[in-house]
Amino acid sequence: MSVPRARMLQLMKAQCQLFSTTFNPDGVRTGNKILRQRLRGPALAAYYPRKLVTIRDLQKEFASLDLFVEDEADEDRLEHIAALKARGKGAPKKKKEAAQKGGPRKK
């Protein structure tokens, strides 16, 4: 002897209310499996150590004292960009028309 489907649905609904789960008799994909998972953002953020002091921070602090802090990595980057531009391989110039009009930006 089989139990009618309506009675089984009533039982499923009561179970869902009792155990605080979603009632989904048709088995439609809802995304609850993903939403129940723990958030990964805090764990990923905690993996990388916090930056304490950078070269730019030192440059800002010592600029008022007229002291110069050399940033070799930034100088190397600027030299590399200058070499690329000399060979014609640098980044293209921005359009002046769009910048002057203040038109919508593309995202």
Helices and strands as residue ranges (DSSP letters): H 5-19, H 32-36, H 41-47, H 55-63, H 72-86, H 96-101
